[in-house]
Amino acid sequence: MTPKKLRIMFLASHLTNSSGGTKFVFLLAKELSKKHELTLFLQKPPTFFKNELEDANINVKVLSNCSTGDLKFWLTFSSQIKSQIKYLKNESKKFDVVISIIFPMNIIANSINLPHVQHCFQPFAFFWDPILISKLPLSQRIFLGIMKILYGKLDIEYTKKSNIISTPTQEVSNYIKEFYGKDSVPTSAGVDSIFKPTPNQILEKKYLGQKILIHSTDWTFTKNTNWLIDQFIEIHKKIKKIFYYVHSFRAFNVIMVNIILLYQFSYIPSFLQYINNYIGKNDTDFILVKIITMTISKELAKS
């Protein structure tokens, strides 16, 4: 029997930064639209994957001109949410199921009388991630603290109402259970859900006997970059033949500044030139940057 073709309402707050979450929303929408009728609803116009969405013939509807990254959204939170719920309730007659990603779309999705699947990368970071929040300016921390008092309880309340919660990993599912008291389904899809690794003899030979860690999303303060660097240093103390590959150029300068300050390199111009030369080589299938901590300053000193 041929599976039923579903009419899917897909809710995401915005596609306005080059994060793994943005890529995931695009890829999930693209794959689902191949077998189902899907409409992607965004709170503000997309700035990333705009052309790709058009090429994939994905129907995109914009609900407003602001979202969680805009001050205007938070100052008009209640009216924005009410207006969007009203509009989507009327639209819901055309759909069989709703999928939501990231607060506050879980609130909206649970208010329009459709079966709801909520995909949760983590509890909304700007309310619930103390490490991320601690790195923000004082004014932003105070503002987000007020927003959390006003609206944080809604995130918890409406997440508990979701029919199904899916997560990227079992670890996240464990945390969702602890935080929300709600069972969830780990998908193990990763960011690129259609990625299929293929054998590459050149790379196998080049990295024979070595350990490789790959970070596939952006390195910014929202990803706790400093913490990741610290963990890599600790790993490197025990495993010397290890390389860290970073899949992001947008935040590359942020990473380099952190590493340079951390190790107090005295050959900063040479170091940056070394990295720039490496980027130009594009190591086979990786559009990545090789960071060899603990020993790179010695290598630069020789050059």
GIMO-V969987 format. One record per residue. N is the residue number from 1. RES is the residue in one small letter. SS is DSSP state (@ for helix, = for strand, . for the rest). Layout:
N/RES/SS ; N/RES/SS
This chain:
1/m/. ; 2/t/. ; 3/p/. ; 4/k/. ; 5/k/. ; 6/l/. ; 7/r/= ; 8/i/= ; 9/m/= ; 10/f/= ; 11/l/= ; 12/a/= ; 13/s/. ; 14/h/. ; 15/l/. ; 16/t/. ; 17/n/. ; 18/s/. ; 19/s/. ; 20/g/@ ; 21/g/@ ; 22/t/@ ; 23/k/@ ; 24/f/@ ; 25/v/@ ; 26/f/@ ; 27/l/@ ; 28/l/@ ; 29/a/@ ; 30/k/@ ; 31/e/@ ; 32/l/@ ; 33/s/@ ; 34/k/@ ; 35/k/@ ; 36/h/. ; 37/e/= ; 38/l/= ; 39/t/= ; 40/l/= ; 41/f/= ; 42/l/= ; 43/q/. ; 44/k/. ; 45/p/. ; 46/p/. ; 47/t/. ; 48/f/. ; 49/f/. ; 50/k/@ ; 51/n/@ ; 52/e/@ ; 53/l/@ ; 54/e/@ ; 55/d/@ ; 56/a/. ; 57/n/. ; 58/i/. ; 59/n/= ; 60/v/= ; 61/k/= ; 62/v/= ; 63/l/. ; 64/s/. ; 65/n/. ; 66/c/. ; 67/s/. ; 68/t/. ; 69/g/. ; 70/d/. ; 71/l/@ ; 72/k/@ ; 73/f/@ ; 74/w/@ ; 75/l/@ ; 76/t/. ; 77/f/@ ; 78/s/@ ; 79/s/@ ; 80/q/@ ; 81/i/@ ; 82/k/@ ; 83/s/@ ; 84/q/@ ; 85/i/@ ; 86/k/@ ; 87/y/@ ; 88/l/@ ; 89/k/@ ; 90/n/@ ; 91/e/@ ; 92/s/@ ; 93/k/@ ; 94/k/@ ; 95/f/. ; 96/d/. ; 97/v/= ; 98/v/= ; 99/i/= ; 100/s/= ; 101/i/= ; 102/i/. ; 103/f/. ; 104/p/. ; 105/m/@ ; 106/n/@ ; 107/i/@ ; 108/i/@ ; 109/a/@ ; 110/n/. ; 111/s/. ; 112/i/. ; 113/n/. ; 114/l/. ; 115/p/= ; 116/h/= ; 117/v/= ; 118/q/= ; 119/h/= ; 120/c/. ; 121/f/. ; 122/q/. ; 123/p/. ; 124/f/. ; 125/a/@ ; 126/f/@ ; 127/f/@ ; 128/w/@ ; 129/d/. ; 130/p/@ ; 131/i/@ ; 132/l/@ ; 133/i/@ ; 134/s/@ ; 135/k/. ; 136/l/. ; 137/p/. ; 138/l/@ ; 139/s/@ ; 140/q/@ ; 141/r/@ ; 142/i/@ ; 143/f/@ ; 144/l/@ ; 145/g/@ ; 146/i/@ ; 147/m/@ ; 148/k/@ ; 149/i/@ ; 150/l/@ ; 151/y/@ ; 152/g/@ ; 153/k/@ ; 154/l/@ ; 155/d/@ ; 156/i/@ ; 157/e/@ ; 158/y/@ ; 159/t/@ ; 160/k/@ ; 161/k/@ ; 162/s/. ; 163/n/. ; 164/i/= ; 165/i/= ; 166/s/= ; 167/t/= ; 168/p/. ; 169/t/. ; 170/q/@ ; 171/e/@ ; 172/v/@ ; 173/s/@ ; 174/n/@ ; 175/y/@ ; 176/i/@ ; 177/k/@ ; 178/e/@ ; 179/f/@ ; 180/y/@ ; 181/g/. ; 182/k/. ; 183/d/. ; 184/s/. ; 185/v/= ; 186/p/= ; 187/t/. ; 188/s/. ; 189/a/. ; 190/g/. ; 191/v/. ; 192/d/. ; 193/s/. ; 194/i/. ; 195/f/. ; 196/k/. ; 197/p/. ; 198/t/. ; 199/p/. ; 200/n/. ; 201/q/@ ; 202/i/@ ; 203/l/@ ; 204/e/@ ; 205/k/@ ; 206/k/@ ; 207/y/. ; 208/l/. ; 209/g/. ; 210/q/. ; 211/k/= ; 212/i/= ; 213/l/= ; 214/i/= ; 215/h/= ; 216/s/. ; 217/t/. ; 218/d/. ; 219/w/. ; 220/t/. ; 221/f/@ ; 222/t/@ ; 223/k/@ ; 224/n/. ; 225/t/@ ; 226/n/@ ; 227/w/@ ; 228/l/@ ; 229/i/@ ; 230/d/@ ; 231/q/@ ; 232/f/@ ; 233/i/@ ; 234/e/@ ; 235/i/@ ; 236/h/@ ; 237/k/@ ; 238/k/@ ; 239/i/. ; 240/k/. ; 241/k/. ; 242/i/= ; 243/f/= ; 244/y/= ; 245/y/= ; 246/v/= ; 247/h/. ; 248/s/. ; 249/f/. ; 250/r/. ; 251/a/. ; 252/f/@ ; 253/n/@ ; 254/v/@ ; 255/i/@ ; 256/m/@ ; 257/v/@ ; 258/n/@ ; 259/i/@ ; 260/i/@ ; 261/l/@ ; 262/l/@ ; 263/y/@ ; 264/q/. ; 265/f/. ; 266/s/. ; 267/y/. ; 268/i/@ ; 269/p/@ ; 270/s/@ ; 271/f/@ ; 272/l/@ ; 273/q/@ ; 274/y/@ ; 275/i/@ ; 276/n/@ ; 277/n/@ ; 278/y/@ ; 279/i/@ ; 280/g/@ ; 281/k/@ ; 282/n/. ; 283/d/. ; 284/t/. ; 285/d/. ; 286/f/. ; 287/i/. ; 288/l/. ; 289/v/= ; 290/k/= ; 291/i/= ; 292/i/. ; 293/t/. ; 294/m/. ; 295/t/. ; 296/i/@ ; 297/s/@ ; 298/k/@ ; 299/e/@ ; 300/l/@ ; 301/a/@ ; 302/k/@ ; 303/s/.
